[in-house]
């Protein structure tokens, strides 16, 4: 995804004195969200039948007001950020075996199966 008015700069840590390459992304220009968990972006999936294994295209989601204010050309120009793929089908082989998770002691010996599920 190309962010609007984004740039790259070198920032130096006041603790370590080491410089790191950083990305500067304007929040308002790119409709990013700020909440108690940090900075995020809303995404939406649109059904897609173009390729056999892809089910949806992923694009940035906007508020109704912002989307209504966009022209059709602006909406079409929004970049596709990714896609959702159908999971691959898997048929277990006859030789595949499954066992319950094991509980190990500190010295590595098996102490038995884990069976402490809360239900």
N, C-alpha and C positions, 0 to 999 in steps of 0.2 A: 504494500500500500504506500502510496506517496502522500506524505503529510504536507499540508499547505504551510508555506513559510517556515519550514523546519530547517535547521542548520546543525552543523557539527562544529564543536569547539573543544579545546583542551582545558580541563579543569584540574587544579592542583589541590590535593588533600591537605587540609591544615594539620592533620594528625601525622601523616606519614611523609608528606612532602612530595609524594609521587604524583605525576601528571597522568591523567587518563583521558582518552578520547570519549566525548559524550555527545548525545543527541539532544538538541533543544527543540521541543515541539510546542508551539503555541496552543494552549488549551481551547480557547474560544474559537480560533480559526479552524480547528479540527473536530469540534463538537465532542470533546472528551469530557468524561464525567469525573467529578471528585467527590469522594465520600469517605467514611471512616476506614475503609479498606484500602484506599489509595486512589490511583488514577486508572480509569477503565474506559472501554469503548463498547457501546451497545451494538450487537450484531443481530442480523436476521437472516433466515434461510428461505430461499425461494425454490419451489419445486422445479426440477430440471430433468428433462428426458433426453437431453442431447447425446449422452454417452451411456453405454450399457451399465456400468458400475456406479455412476454418479447419480445421487438422488436429489441433491439440493445445491444451489450456489449460495455462498455466504457474502453478504454485503453489509456495510454500515447502516444501522437503523437511526432514524431521525424522529424528532417529535412531529406530530401531525401538522403543526403550524409551519415548521421549517420545511417539511416535505411539500406542503401545499404552495409554499412560496417559490419552490424550484420550478424552473421550466422543464419541459420534457427532455430537452437537450442536456440539461444539467443532470437530470435523473439517469439518463442513459450513459452519461460520462462517468458516473460513480464506478470506481474500480471494483472488480470481483476480488475478494480477499482470499477465497478458497472454496472448497466444495466438501460435501459429505459423501462418503463412499459406502456402498452396501458392504456389510461384513462378508468375509469369505466363508463359504460353507466348508465345514470340516467333518469328515466321517472318521471316527476313531478306527485305528487299525486293530486287528485282533490282538496284537502283542502289546497294545497300550494298557497300562495298569494305573490305577488310581488308589491312593490310600488316604486315610485320615491324617491331618497334620499331627506331627509328633512333638511332644514336650521333651526338651533336653535339659539335663542338669548342667551345672557349671563346668564339670569335667568332660562334658560331651556325651555322656551315656544317655540312652533313650529311657525316659521315665514313663512312657505310655502316651496314648492319644490325647489330644486336647479336647476336652468336652465341657467347656465352661460357657456355653452359649446362654444368653440371658432369656431365651424363650424355650 
